[in-house]
Amino acid sequence: MEEAIKKVESVLCKKLKLTAINPEKELRELGLDSLDVVELLLELEDEFGIEFTSDELKNLKKVNDLYSAIRAKIKK
């Protein structure tokens, strides 16, 4: 499961040109606007073979929220 988090972190770091991600940060604090978040989620959906519902998207505020959502989807 932690391998999944490392993948998410890698995608985020690459997209944001950062070397590390603070999981307590809000996605907007990292410089992502709403379009960036949608693009990120589409990339993660492809990477993990999952889909986010519109309700789930509304709840993804922090990096940790994203980690939790992906963990839950992978467990199914």
Biopython code that builds the backbone (N, CA, C, O; Angstrom):
import numpy as np
from Bio.PDB.StructureBuilder import StructureBuilder

atoms = [
    (1, "MET", "N", (0.830, -1.203, 0.000)),
    (1, "MET", "CA", (0.000, 0.000, 0.000)),
    (1, "MET", "C", (0.868, 1.257, 0.000)),
    (1, "MET", "O", (0.549, 2.227, -0.687)),
    (2, "GLU", "N", (1.947, 1.247, 0.754)),
    (2, "GLU", "CA", (2.800, 2.428, 0.793)),
    (2, "GLU", "C", (3.462, 2.684, -0.563)),
    (2, "GLU", "O", (3.875, 3.804, -0.863)),
    (3, "GLU", "N", (3.555, 1.647, -1.363)),
    (3, "GLU", "CA", (4.069, 1.820, -2.713)),
    (3, "GLU", "C", (3.145, 2.748, -3.507)),
    (3, "GLU", "O", (3.604, 3.544, -4.326)),
    (4, "ALA", "N", (1.848, 2.634, -3.256)),
    (4, "ALA", "CA", (0.878, 3.501, -3.916)),
    (4, "ALA", "C", (1.093, 4.954, -3.517)),
    (4, "ALA", "O", (1.022, 5.851, -4.357)),
    (5, "ILE", "N", (1.354, 5.180, -2.247)),
    (5, "ILE", "CA", (1.586, 6.539, -1.765)),
    (5, "ILE", "C", (2.844, 7.109, -2.411)),
    (5, "ILE", "O", (2.886, 8.283, -2.778)),
    (6, "LYS", "N", (3.863, 6.271, -2.545)),
    (6, "LYS", "CA", (5.092, 6.725, -3.194)),
    (6, "LYS", "C", (4.831, 7.118, -4.649)),
    (6, "LYS", "O", (5.414, 8.078, -5.152)),
    (7, "LYS", "N", (3.952, 6.371, -5.321)),
    (7, "LYS", "CA", (3.598, 6.702, -6.697)),
    (7, "LYS", "C", (2.879, 8.047, -6.759)),
    (7, "LYS", "O", (3.167, 8.877, -7.621)),
    (8, "VAL", "N", (1.939, 8.252, -5.834)),
    (8, "VAL", "CA", (1.200, 9.516, -5.792)),
    (8, "VAL", "C", (2.170, 10.660, -5.544)),
    (8, "VAL", "O", (2.116, 11.689, -6.217)),
    (9, "GLU", "N", (3.048, 10.475, -4.584)),
    (9, "GLU", "CA", (4.049, 11.483, -4.260)),
    (9, "GLU", "C", (4.919, 11.795, -5.482)),
    (9, "GLU", "O", (5.219, 12.956, -5.759)),
    (10, "SER", "N", (5.309, 10.773, -6.188)),
    (10, "SER", "CA", (6.133, 10.943, -7.376)),
    (10, "SER", "C", (5.409, 11.765, -8.440)),
    (10, "SER", "O", (5.997, 12.660, -9.047)),
    (11, "VAL", "N", (4.138, 11.457, -8.663)),
    (11, "VAL", "CA", (3.342, 12.199, -9.643)),
    (11, "VAL", "C", (3.210, 13.655, -9.214)),
    (11, "VAL", "O", (3.362, 14.565, -10.030)),
    (12, "LEU", "N", (2.926, 13.875, -7.927)),
    (12, "LEU", "CA", (2.796, 15.241, -7.409)),
    (12, "LEU", "C", (4.110, 16.009, -7.537)),
    (12, "LEU", "O", (4.118, 17.151, -7.996)),
    (13, "CYS", "N", (5.201, 15.398, -7.139)),
    (13, "CYS", "CA", (6.507, 16.064, -7.210)),
    (13, "CYS", "C", (6.854, 16.426, -8.648)),
    (13, "CYS", "O", (7.355, 17.516, -8.926)),
    (14, "LYS", "N", (6.583, 15.504, -9.545)),
    (14, "LYS", "CA", (6.876, 15.749, -10.957)),
    (14, "LYS", "C", (6.029, 16.902, -11.486)),
    (14, "LYS", "O", (6.542, 17.800, -12.155)),
    (15, "LYS", "N", (4.738, 16.874, -11.186)),
    (15, "LYS", "CA", (3.824, 17.909, -11.670)),
    (15, "LYS", "C", (4.169, 19.278, -11.094)),
    (15, "LYS", "O", (4.097, 20.290, -11.791)),
    (16, "LEU", "N", (4.543, 19.303, -9.818)),
    (16, "LEU", "CA", (4.798, 20.572, -9.132)),
    (16, "LEU", "C", (6.261, 20.979, -9.128)),
    (16, "LEU", "O", (6.623, 22.048, -8.635)),
    (17, "LYS", "N", (7.098, 20.109, -9.686)),
    (17, "LYS", "CA", (8.547, 20.360, -9.707)),
    (17, "LYS", "C", (9.090, 20.579, -8.294)),
    (17, "LYS", "O", (9.830, 21.527, -8.028)),
    (18, "LEU", "N", (8.696, 19.668, -7.398)),
    (18, "LEU", "CA", (9.155, 19.684, -6.011)),
    (18, "LEU", "C", (9.934, 18.419, -5.728)),
    (18, "LEU", "O", (9.842, 17.442, -6.472)),
    (19, "THR", "N", (10.710, 18.439, -4.641)),
    (19, "THR", "CA", (11.449, 17.241, -4.251)),
    (19, "THR", "C", (10.756, 16.469, -3.145)),
    (19, "THR", "O", (11.045, 15.290, -2.937)),
    (20, "ALA", "N", (9.833, 17.125, -2.422)),
    (20, "ALA", "CA", (9.098, 16.466, -1.339)),
    (20, "ALA", "C", (7.723, 17.121, -1.208)),
    (20, "ALA", "O", (7.530, 18.283, -1.568)),
    (21, "ILE", "N", (6.781, 16.347, -0.687)),
    (21, "ILE", "CA", (5.409, 16.822, -0.503)),
    (21, "ILE", "C", (5.028, 16.686, 0.958)),
    (21, "ILE", "O", (5.218, 15.628, 1.557)),
    (22, "ASN", "N", (4.493, 17.752, 1.534)),
    (22, "ASN", "CA", (3.968, 17.710, 2.900)),
    (22, "ASN", "C", (2.511, 17.245, 2.818)),
    (22, "ASN", "O", (1.675, 17.952, 2.257)),
    (23, "PRO", "N", (2.195, 16.071, 3.368)),
    (23, "PRO", "CA", (0.840, 15.534, 3.253)),
    (23, "PRO", "C", (-0.229, 16.360, 3.964)),
    (23, "PRO", "O", (-1.420, 16.173, 3.717)),
    (24, "GLU", "N", (0.182, 17.266, 4.838)),
    (24, "GLU", "CA", (-0.782, 18.106, 5.551)),
    (24, "GLU", "C", (-1.180, 19.352, 4.756)),
    (24, "GLU", "O", (-2.112, 20.065, 5.131)),
    (25, "LYS", "N", (-0.479, 19.603, 3.675)),
    (25, "LYS", "CA", (-0.757, 20.789, 2.851)),
    (25, "LYS", "C", (-2.028, 20.580, 2.032)),
    (25, "LYS", "O", (-2.344, 19.470, 1.604)),
    (26, "GLU", "N", (-2.738, 21.676, 1.830)),
    (26, "GLU", "CA", (-3.882, 21.638, 0.924)),
    (26, "GLU", "C", (-3.348, 21.663, -0.503)),
    (26, "GLU", "O", (-2.300, 22.249, -0.775)),
    (27, "LEU", "N", (-4.074, 21.026, -1.401)),
    (27, "LEU", "CA", (-3.641, 20.964, -2.788)),
    (27, "LEU", "C", (-3.472, 22.370, -3.367)),
    (27, "LEU", "O", (-2.551, 22.616, -4.146)),
    (28, "ARG", "N", (-4.349, 23.277, -2.992)),
    (28, "ARG", "CA", (-4.256, 24.662, -3.488)),
    (28, "ARG", "C", (-3.009, 25.366, -2.939)),
    (28, "ARG", "O", (-2.423, 26.215, -3.611)),
    (29, "GLU", "N", (-2.612, 25.009, -1.720)),
    (29, "GLU", "CA", (-1.397, 25.596, -1.144)),
    (29, "GLU", "C", (-0.145, 25.182, -1.914)),
    (29, "GLU", "O", (0.874, 25.872, -1.887)),
    (30, "LEU", "N", (-0.240, 24.057, -2.590)),
    (30, "LEU", "CA", (0.882, 23.572, -3.384)),
    (30, "LEU", "C", (0.947, 24.252, -4.751)),
    (30, "LEU", "O", (1.868, 24.017, -5.532)),
    (31, "GLY", "N", (-0.042, 25.095, -5.023)),
    (31, "GLY", "CA", (-0.054, 25.822, -6.283)),
    (31, "GLY", "C", (-0.955, 25.224, -7.342)),
    (31, "GLY", "O", (-0.893, 25.614, -8.508)),
    (32, "LEU", "N", (-1.798, 24.269, -6.942)),
    (32, "LEU", "CA", (-2.703, 23.644, -7.897)),
    (32, "LEU", "C", (-4.028, 24.399, -7.938)),
    (32, "LEU", "O", (-4.669, 24.593, -6.905)),
    (33, "ASP", "N", (-4.436, 24.821, -9.127)),
    (33, "ASP", "CA", (-5.772, 25.394, -9.250)),
    (33, "ASP", "C", (-6.743, 24.253, -9.589)),
    (33, "ASP", "O", (-6.325, 23.099, -9.683)),
    (34, "SER", "N", (-8.009, 24.561, -9.769)),
    (34, "SER", "CA", (-9.006, 23.502, -9.966)),
    (34, "SER", "C", (-8.722, 22.680, -11.221)),
    (34, "SER", "O", (-8.925, 21.466, -11.213)),
    (35, "LEU", "N", (-8.261, 23.307, -12.286)),
    (35, "LEU", "CA", (-7.931, 22.568, -13.500)),
    (35, "LEU", "C", (-6.735, 21.647, -13.268)),
    (35, "LEU", "O", (-6.722, 20.511, -13.743)),
    (36, "ASP", "N", (-5.738, 22.133, -12.543)),
    (36, "ASP", "CA", (-4.572, 21.305, -12.211)),
    (36, "ASP", "C", (-4.983, 20.080, -11.404)),
    (36, "ASP", "O", (-4.469, 18.983, -11.624)),
    (37, "VAL", "N", (-5.914, 20.272, -10.463)),
    (37, "VAL", "CA", (-6.373, 19.152, -9.627)),
    (37, "VAL", "C", (-7.069, 18.111, -10.494)),
    (37, "VAL", "O", (-6.838, 16.913, -10.331)),
    (38, "VAL", "N", (-7.920, 18.561, -11.418)),
    (38, "VAL", "CA", (-8.615, 17.618, -12.306)),
    (38, "VAL", "C", (-7.605, 16.861, -13.158)),
    (38, "VAL", "O", (-7.715, 15.645, -13.310)),
    (39, "GLU", "N", (-6.622, 17.566, -13.717)),
    (39, "GLU", "CA", (-5.596, 16.896, -14.518)),
    (39, "GLU", "C", (-4.808, 15.886, -13.687)),
    (39, "GLU", "O", (-4.508, 14.786, -14.153)),
    (40, "LEU", "N", (-4.480, 16.266, -12.467)),
    (40, "LEU", "CA", (-3.762, 15.368, -11.558)),
    (40, "LEU", "C", (-4.583, 14.115, -11.287)),
    (40, "LEU", "O", (-4.063, 13.001, -11.342)),
    (41, "LEU", "N", (-5.862, 14.300, -10.995)),
    (41, "LEU", "CA", (-6.715, 13.164, -10.688)),
    (41, "LEU", "C", (-6.899, 12.253, -11.895)),
    (41, "LEU", "O", (-6.952, 11.033, -11.742)),
    (42, "LEU", "N", (-6.994, 12.822, -13.079)),
    (42, "LEU", "CA", (-7.084, 12.000, -14.288)),
    (42, "LEU", "C", (-5.820, 11.165, -14.465)),
    (42, "LEU", "O", (-5.885, 9.990, -14.827)),
    (43, "GLU", "N", (-4.685, 11.777, -14.207)),
    (43, "GLU", "CA", (-3.413, 11.052, -14.302)),
    (43, "GLU", "C", (-3.350, 9.918, -13.272)),
    (43, "GLU", "O", (-2.901, 8.814, -13.582)),
    (44, "LEU", "N", (-3.803, 10.199, -12.049)),
    (44, "LEU", "CA", (-3.797, 9.167, -11.003)),
    (44, "LEU", "C", (-4.815, 8.069, -11.298)),
    (44, "LEU", "O", (-4.565, 6.899, -11.005)),
    (45, "GLU", "N", (-5.955, 8.433, -11.872)),
    (45, "GLU", "CA", (-6.934, 7.410, -12.264)),
    (45, "GLU", "C", (-6.320, 6.448, -13.278)),
    (45, "GLU", "O", (-6.492, 5.234, -13.176)),
    (46, "ASP", "N", (-5.608, 6.998, -14.253)),
    (46, "ASP", "CA", (-4.933, 6.161, -15.248)),
    (46, "ASP", "C", (-3.844, 5.305, -14.606)),
    (46, "ASP", "O", (-3.715, 4.118, -14.906)),
    (47, "GLU", "N", (-3.072, 5.918, -13.728)),
    (47, "GLU", "CA", (-1.952, 5.225, -13.075)),
    (47, "GLU", "C", (-2.420, 4.022, -12.255)),
    (47, "GLU", "O", (-1.783, 2.968, -12.266)),
    (48, "PHE", "N", (-3.534, 4.188, -11.545)),
    (48, "PHE", "CA", (-4.008, 3.152, -10.625)),
    (48, "PHE", "C", (-5.201, 2.355, -11.146)),
    (48, "PHE", "O", (-5.615, 1.387, -10.508)),
    (49, "GLY", "N", (-5.757, 2.739, -12.282)),
    (49, "GLY", "CA", (-6.928, 2.045, -12.815)),
    (49, "GLY", "C", (-8.148, 2.228, -11.929)),
    (49, "GLY", "O", (-8.911, 1.287, -11.712)),
    (50, "ILE", "N", (-8.333, 3.444, -11.414)),
    (50, "ILE", "CA", (-9.451, 3.753, -10.526)),
    (50, "ILE", "C", (-10.225, 4.933, -11.097)),
    (50, "ILE", "O", (-9.798, 5.559, -12.067)),
    (51, "GLU", "N", (-11.368, 5.230, -10.485)),
    (51, "GLU", "CA", (-12.151, 6.403, -10.857)),
    (51, "GLU", "C", (-12.628, 7.101, -9.609)),
    (51, "GLU", "O", (-12.999, 6.462, -8.625)),
    (52, "PHE", "N", (-12.616, 8.426, -9.656)),
    (52, "PHE", "CA", (-13.136, 9.236, -8.562)),
    (52, "PHE", "C", (-14.529, 9.734, -8.939)),
    (52, "PHE", "O", (-14.754, 10.163, -10.070)),
    (53, "THR", "N", (-15.451, 9.676, -7.997)),
    (53, "THR", "CA", (-16.781, 10.240, -8.221)),
    (53, "THR", "C", (-16.725, 11.747, -7.968)),
    (53, "THR", "O", (-15.771, 12.247, -7.373)),
    (54, "SER", "N", (-17.736, 12.453, -8.416)),
    (54, "SER", "CA", (-17.763, 13.900, -8.190)),
    (54, "SER", "C", (-17.843, 14.220, -6.701)),
    (54, "SER", "O", (-17.284, 15.221, -6.251)),
    (55, "ASP", "N", (-18.534, 13.376, -5.933)),
    (55, "ASP", "CA", (-18.588, 13.585, -4.479)),
    (55, "ASP", "C", (-17.211, 13.426, -3.846)),
    (55, "ASP", "O", (-16.838, 14.185, -2.952)),
    (56, "GLU", "N", (-16.465, 12.440, -4.314)),
    (56, "GLU", "CA", (-15.112, 12.233, -3.784)),
    (56, "GLU", "C", (-14.212, 13.416, -4.118)),
    (56, "GLU", "O", (-13.389, 13.836, -3.304)),
    (57, "LEU", "N", (-14.378, 13.941, -5.312)),
    (57, "LEU", "CA", (-13.553, 15.087, -5.724)),
    (57, "LEU", "C", (-13.745, 16.279, -4.803)),
    (57, "LEU", "O", (-12.794, 16.999, -4.500)),
    (58, "LYS", "N", (-14.966, 16.483, -4.364)),
    (58, "LYS", "CA", (-15.268, 17.613, -3.475)),
    (58, "LYS", "C", (-14.551, 17.494, -2.133)),
    (58, "LYS", "O", (-14.254, 18.504, -1.494)),
    (59, "ASN", "N", (-14.273, 16.264, -1.707)),
    (59, "ASN", "CA", (-13.648, 16.028, -0.404)),
    (59, "ASN", "C", (-12.127, 16.001, -0.448)),
    (59, "ASN", "O", (-11.489, 15.861, 0.596)),
    (60, "LEU", "N", (-11.541, 16.129, -1.608)),
    (60, "LEU", "CA", (-10.087, 16.081, -1.737)),
    (60, "LEU", "C", (-9.509, 17.482, -1.590)),
    (60, "LEU", "O", (-9.347, 18.210, -2.569)),
    (61, "LYS", "N", (-9.206, 17.842, -0.364)),
    (61, "LYS", "CA", (-8.655, 19.172, -0.080)),
    (61, "LYS", "C", (-7.153, 19.118, 0.176)),
    (61, "LYS", "O", (-6.392, 19.933, -0.345)),
    (62, "LYS", "N", (-6.740, 18.148, 0.984)),
    (62, "LYS", "CA", (-5.327, 18.019, 1.368)),
    (62, "LYS", "C", (-4.694, 16.825, 0.659)),
    (62, "LYS", "O", (-5.386, 15.946, 0.145)),
    (63, "VAL", "N", (-3.392, 16.819, 0.646)),
    (63, "VAL", "CA", (-2.657, 15.695, 0.070)),
    (63, "VAL", "C", (-3.041, 14.405, 0.793)),
    (63, "VAL", "O", (-3.204, 13.366, 0.152)),
    (64, "ASN", "N", (-3.187, 14.456, 2.115)),
    (64, "ASN", "CA", (-3.593, 13.270, 2.880)),
    (64, "ASN", "C", (-4.958, 12.747, 2.447)),
    (64, "ASN", "O", (-5.184, 11.537, 2.441)),
    (65, "ASP", "N", (-5.874, 13.653, 2.084)),
    (65, "ASP", "CA", (-7.191, 13.236, 1.589)),
    (65, "ASP", "C", (-7.031, 12.418, 0.315)),
    (65, "ASP", "O", (-7.717, 11.417, 0.105)),
    (66, "LEU", "N", (-6.123, 12.860, -0.517)),
    (66, "LEU", "CA", (-5.849, 12.152, -1.764)),
    (66, "LEU", "C", (-5.269, 10.773, -1.477)),
    (66, "LEU", "O", (-5.675, 9.782, -2.085)),
    (67, "TYR", "N", (-4.319, 10.712, -0.548)),
    (67, "TYR", "CA", (-3.742, 9.421, -0.155)),
    (67, "TYR", "C", (-4.826, 8.473, 0.365)),
    (67, "TYR", "O", (-4.873, 7.305, -0.021)),
    (68, "SER", "N", (-5.681, 8.976, 1.229)),
    (68, "SER", "CA", (-6.744, 8.143, 1.828)),
    (68, "SER", "C", (-7.712, 7.634, 0.769)),
    (68, "SER", "O", (-8.113, 6.471, 0.797)),
    (69, "ALA", "N", (-8.084, 8.501, -0.158)),
    (69, "ALA", "CA", (-9.019, 8.106, -1.209)),
    (69, "ALA", "C", (-8.420, 7.018, -2.084)),
    (69, "ALA", "O", (-9.108, 6.065, -2.449)),
    (70, "ILE", "N", (-7.157, 7.150, -2.418)),
    (70, "ILE", "CA", (-6.510, 6.147, -3.273)),
    (70, "ILE", "C", (-6.346, 4.840, -2.515)),
    (70, "ILE", "O", (-6.559, 3.767, -3.080)),
    (71, "ARG", "N", (-5.967, 4.917, -1.236)),
    (71, "ARG", "CA", (-5.874, 3.679, -0.434)),
    (71, "ARG", "C", (-7.205, 2.945, -0.414)),
    (71, "ARG", "O", (-7.248, 1.726, -0.586)),
    (72, "ALA", "N", (-8.295, 3.684, -0.204)),
    (72, "ALA", "CA", (-9.626, 3.074, -0.142)),
    (72, "ALA", "C", (-10.005, 2.428, -1.477)),
    (72, "ALA", "O", (-10.588, 1.344, -1.504)),
    (73, "LYS", "N", (-9.677, 3.087, -2.567)),
    (73, "LYS", "CA", (-10.009, 2.559, -3.895)),
    (73, "LYS", "C", (-9.196, 1.301, -4.213)),
    (73, "LYS", "O", (-9.708, 0.357, -4.815)),
    (74, "ILE", "N", (-7.939, 1.299, -3.808)),
    (74, "ILE", "CA", (-7.083, 0.151, -4.101)),
    (74, "ILE", "C", (-7.516, -1.074, -3.292)),
    (74, "ILE", "O", (-7.391, -2.204, -3.764)),
    (75, "LYS", "N", (-8.022, -0.856, -2.083)),
    (75, "LYS", "CA", (-8.453, -1.976, -1.237)),
    (75, "LYS", "C", (-9.663, -2.706, -1.788)),
    (75, "LYS", "O", (-9.869, -3.882, -1.490)),
    (76, "LYS", "N", (-10.468, -2.013, -2.594)),
    (76, "LYS", "CA", (-11.711, -2.623, -3.126)),
    (76, "LYS", "C", (-11.432, -3.702, -4.115)),
    (76, "LYS", "O", (-12.363, -4.306, -4.648)),
]
sb = StructureBuilder()
sb.init_structure("model")
sb.init_model(0)
sb.init_chain("A")
sb.init_seg("    ")
for serial, (resi, resn, name, xyz) in enumerate(atoms, 1):
    if name == "N":
        sb.init_residue(resn, " ", resi, " ")
    sb.init_atom(name, np.array(xyz, "f"), 0.0, 1.0, " ", f" {name:<3s}", serial, name[0])
structure = sb.get_structure()
